[in-house]
Amino acid sequence: MTEATLRVWRGDRDGGAFEDYTVPTDEGMVVLDVIHKVQELRAPDLAVRWNCKAGKCGSCSAEINGAPRLMCMTRMNTFDPGEPITVSPIKAFPVIKDLVSDVSFNYEKAKTIPAFAARPKEADGTRRMYQEEVERVQEFHKCIECFLCQDVCHVIRDHDENKMAFSGPRYFVRLAALEMHPLDANDRMELIRAKQGLGFCNITKCCTEVCPEHIKITDNAIIPLKERVVTEFYDPLAWAKRRVFGRSGRGLPPAAAPGPSSPHSREPEPPSA
């Protein structure tokens, strides 16, 4: 049996400090296992949020040696033997106690996004979509709401003056899942442009780098949303064509709508009989 030293942040919203705890470890442990050892043997009042211990609930988010990670998915054998391992709460949100942060900001932002609204059924009573359209939005539904992408986003973390006007990468993923769904009838483009703060994002891809589900947040969600906003509100040719020919679909004008093979397509024509 070996030992490990965890340097754990202890405190609350009024302040705190790091404390070192040395506990026995076994082969195959993850950081969350060792935190539980600390609770068992050294600090029973240590506060930590966790649930599934399988990397699917997103509850045990923390900063481990300064990097946003899930404690249950960070193996102890990835650290050098004898190296003190620093564990602190995610810093973009207020601390409640020890390793538990107040992430209610995210739930308030979620309430501002209109839910999915199904389009009317076809004449035969069904709703149809292409398999590629299913696959395009399926990636976004892998999000476990660990909020690591929110934690590492510099707009949320470092610019309090913009925080309430910026939804963050987690909710750009949510908006992309809705906007790219061909059976959704809601139009959220003005909401995205004016109230969700998409323009504050400078696509550094830091959110993509920390996503434990490997969602390509920047390339597949944020950049396509930016393109749609530009087409909808700032492209003079698209505006002129809408004036002449009217609108086709919810977000893209007829001339700007790509073909069925494009990852940005909205409503491809059904195959000929």
C-alpha distance (Angstrom), angle and dihedral (degrees) to the residues before:
residue distance angle dihedral
M1 . . .
T2 3.80 . .
E3 3.78 132.4 .
A4 3.78 132.7 -126.8
T5 3.79 132.0 -163.1
L6 3.79 118.2 -140.7
R7 3.78 119.7 -166.7
V8 3.81 100.1 -153.5
W9 3.78 126.8 -173.3
R10 3.81 111.1 -123.1
G11 3.78 123.7 -170.7
D12 3.79 144.9 66.4
R13 3.81 139.7 -109.1
D14 3.82 89.6 -60.4
G15 3.80 93.2 60.2
G16 3.79 142.9 -80.3
A17 3.79 146.3 179.0
F18 3.80 142.7 -127.8
E19 3.79 120.2 -86.3
D20 3.81 126.7 -167.1
Y21 3.80 121.4 -129.6
T22 3.81 124.1 -177.0
V23 3.80 114.9 -160.7
P24 3.82 137.0 164.2
T25 3.81 116.7 -96.4
D26 3.77 136.1 -164.2
E27 3.78 131.2 -146.7
G28 3.81 114.0 -81.5
M29 3.79 96.8 26.5
V30 3.79 123.0 146.0
V31 3.80 125.5 -150.7
L32 3.81 91.7 -96.8
D33 3.83 89.8 56.9
V34 3.79 89.8 54.9
I35 3.80 91.6 47.2
H36 3.80 87.1 55.3
K37 3.81 88.6 50.9
V38 3.79 88.6 53.7
Q39 3.80 89.6 51.7
E40 3.80 91.1 47.9
L41 3.80 99.3 45.7
R42 3.80 110.9 18.1
A43 3.82 115.8 15.6
P44 3.81 116.2 19.6
D45 3.81 90.3 174.2
L46 3.83 93.4 59.8
A47 3.83 108.2 127.0
V48 3.80 117.9 -140.4
R49 3.79 131.7 158.5
W50 3.81 117.6 -135.7
N51 3.78 140.1 136.6
C52 3.82 124.9 162.3
K53 3.84 102.2 24.4
A54 3.80 86.9 -151.8
G55 3.80 103.1 93.1
K56 3.81 93.7 -104.9
C57 3.81 106.9 95.8
G58 3.82 99.4 52.1
S59 3.81 92.1 -142.6
C60 3.81 101.5 122.4
S61 3.80 98.6 60.6
A62 3.80 113.8 151.4
E63 3.78 141.9 144.5
I64 3.79 110.0 -98.6
N65 3.80 113.2 -167.6
G66 3.80 85.5 -16.9
A67 3.81 96.2 -54.1
P68 3.84 121.4 112.6
R69 3.82 106.5 -118.3
L70 3.78 144.1 144.7
M71 3.80 108.9 -99.5
C72 3.80 91.8 -145.8
M73 3.82 92.0 56.2
T74 3.81 98.5 44.7
R75 3.80 109.7 92.7
M76 3.77 120.4 -147.4
N77 3.81 92.5 -135.8
T78 3.80 89.6 68.5
F79 3.82 89.8 72.3
D80 3.79 127.0 74.8
P81 3.83 113.2 -98.7
G82 3.80 110.8 -96.2
E83 3.81 93.0 13.9
P84 3.83 112.4 136.7
I85 3.80 108.4 -121.5
T86 3.80 115.8 -143.9
V87 3.82 116.3 -144.8
S88 3.80 120.2 -175.1
P89 3.83 136.1 159.3
I90 3.80 120.1 -92.9
K91 3.78 104.4 -83.9
A92 3.80 103.9 -148.3
F93 3.81 91.4 78.5
P94 3.82 134.1 48.8
V95 3.79 117.5 -85.5
I96 3.80 117.8 -116.9
K97 3.81 97.4 -177.1
D98 3.80 134.3 -28.2
L99 3.83 107.8 -42.8
V100 3.81 95.7 -4.1
S101 3.81 117.8 99.9
D102 3.80 128.5 -169.6
V103 3.82 103.9 -113.2
S104 3.81 95.8 170.5
F105 3.83 88.7 116.7
N106 3.80 86.8 76.1
Y107 3.78 94.8 52.4
E108 3.80 90.9 50.1
K109 3.80 89.3 52.6
A110 3.79 90.5 49.9
K111 3.80 89.8 59.0
T112 3.81 90.8 60.8
I113 3.81 94.1 62.8
P114 3.83 116.0 88.2
A115 3.78 111.4 -124.3
F116 3.79 127.2 -116.9
A117 3.80 112.9 -71.1
A118 3.80 115.0 -165.6
R119 3.79 120.2 -130.3
P120 3.82 118.1 -122.8
K121 3.78 115.4 -80.7
E122 3.78 122.2 -100.7
A123 3.79 120.1 -100.4
D124 3.81 90.2 -91.9
G125 3.81 91.3 56.2
T126 3.83 96.8 -105.4
R127 3.80 137.6 105.7
R128 3.79 117.1 -138.2
M129 3.78 135.4 -166.5
Y130 3.78 134.9 169.8
Q131 3.78 120.8 -101.8
E132 3.81 90.8 -119.4
E133 3.81 88.5 57.1
V134 3.80 89.9 52.9
E135 3.79 91.1 50.0
R136 3.81 93.3 46.4
V137 3.81 94.5 61.5
Q138 3.81 96.4 31.7
E139 3.81 91.5 79.9
F140 3.80 91.2 60.4
H141 3.80 92.6 54.9
K142 3.81 90.2 62.2
C143 3.83 89.4 78.0
I144 3.84 111.3 122.0
E145 3.82 94.3 -169.7
C146 3.78 95.0 -120.2
F147 3.84 86.0 147.7
L148 3.81 92.2 -141.2
C149 3.80 87.9 130.7
Q150 3.80 89.1 52.8
D151 3.80 90.5 48.1
V152 3.79 95.2 52.9
C153 3.83 95.4 42.5
H154 3.80 107.2 108.9
V155 3.83 93.5 -149.6
I156 3.80 91.4 60.9
R157 3.79 95.9 34.3
D158 3.79 102.6 43.7
H159 3.80 108.4 20.6
D160 3.78 110.6 62.5
E161 3.80 90.9 169.2
N162 3.84 89.2 66.7
K163 3.78 99.2 35.1
M164 3.80 99.2 98.6
A165 3.82 91.6 45.6
F166 3.80 93.5 52.3
S167 3.79 124.5 71.5
G168 3.80 96.5 -168.6
P169 3.81 134.1 -139.9
R170 3.79 96.2 -59.9
Y171 3.81 91.0 61.6
F172 3.78 94.6 40.2
V173 3.80 84.0 60.1
R174 3.80 88.9 50.9
L175 3.80 92.0 48.1
A176 3.80 91.3 47.9
A177 3.80 90.8 51.5
L178 3.80 89.4 55.0
E179 3.80 99.2 38.9
M180 3.81 93.5 48.9
H181 3.79 93.7 47.4
P182 3.82 106.9 105.7
L183 3.81 93.4 -152.7
D184 3.81 96.1 53.7
A185 3.81 115.9 104.7
N186 3.82 100.9 -169.6
D187 3.80 119.3 103.9
R188 3.81 110.1 -146.0
M189 3.81 100.3 164.3
E190 3.81 96.3 109.0
L191 3.81 89.4 46.4
I192 3.81 90.6 51.6
R193 3.79 92.7 47.6
A194 3.79 100.2 42.9
K195 3.81 108.6 26.0
Q196 3.80 111.3 19.5
G197 3.82 95.1 60.4
L198 3.80 98.7 -129.4
G199 3.80 90.4 153.3
F200 3.82 91.6 64.0
C201 3.82 91.1 65.4
N202 3.80 112.7 96.1
I203 3.82 94.3 -172.0
T204 3.81 99.0 -119.2
K205 3.85 89.0 155.7
C206 3.80 93.1 -133.8
C207 3.82 88.3 129.1
T208 3.79 91.6 55.7
E209 3.80 91.4 49.9
V210 3.82 94.7 58.6
C211 3.82 99.2 40.3
P212 3.83 107.9 119.9
E213 3.83 90.1 -158.0
H214 3.84 91.5 53.1
I215 3.80 93.3 -124.7
K216 3.80 110.0 170.6
I217 3.78 91.2 -129.4
T218 3.79 98.1 169.7
D219 3.80 101.3 39.1
N220 3.81 99.8 38.1
A221 3.82 103.2 31.0
I222 3.81 115.4 18.1
I223 3.81 100.8 38.7
P224 3.84 94.2 46.2
L225 3.82 89.4 49.2
K226 3.80 90.2 51.1
E227 3.81 89.7 50.4
R228 3.79 91.4 51.5
V229 3.79 92.7 49.3
V230 3.82 91.1 50.7
T231 3.80 91.7 48.5
E232 3.79 92.8 46.3
F233 3.80 99.7 46.3
Y234 3.81 112.1 13.3
D235 3.82 109.8 32.6
P236 3.85 107.2 98.5
L237 3.81 93.5 -164.5
A238 3.78 92.2 51.8
W239 3.81 89.9 47.3
A240 3.83 91.3 51.6
K241 3.81 92.6 48.5
R242 3.81 90.7 50.0
R243 3.79 88.9 52.9
V244 3.80 90.8 52.2
F245 3.79 103.6 35.7
G246 3.81 103.7 20.7
R247 3.78 127.6 -127.7
S248 3.80 125.7 -48.2
G249 3.80 115.3 -163.9
R250 3.80 127.7 -11.9
G251 3.77 104.5 -73.2
L252 3.82 113.9 13.0
P253 3.83 128.2 58.0
P254 3.83 117.2 -125.7
A255 3.82 96.2 -100.5
A256 3.79 93.7 48.2
A257 3.79 97.6 45.7
P258 3.82 108.4 109.3
G259 3.76 123.7 -139.2
P260 3.81 126.5 -89.1
S261 3.81 92.6 -91.0
S262 3.83 93.6 59.0
P263 3.81 118.9 98.2
H264 3.82 87.2 -134.1
S265 3.80 97.1 53.4
R266 3.79 116.6 128.0
E267 3.79 111.5 -172.9
P268 3.82 115.1 5.1
E269 3.78 116.7 -164.4
P270 3.82 112.5 -97.0
P271 3.81 115.3 -107.2
S272 3.75 117.1 -90.5
A273 3.77 115.7 -100.6
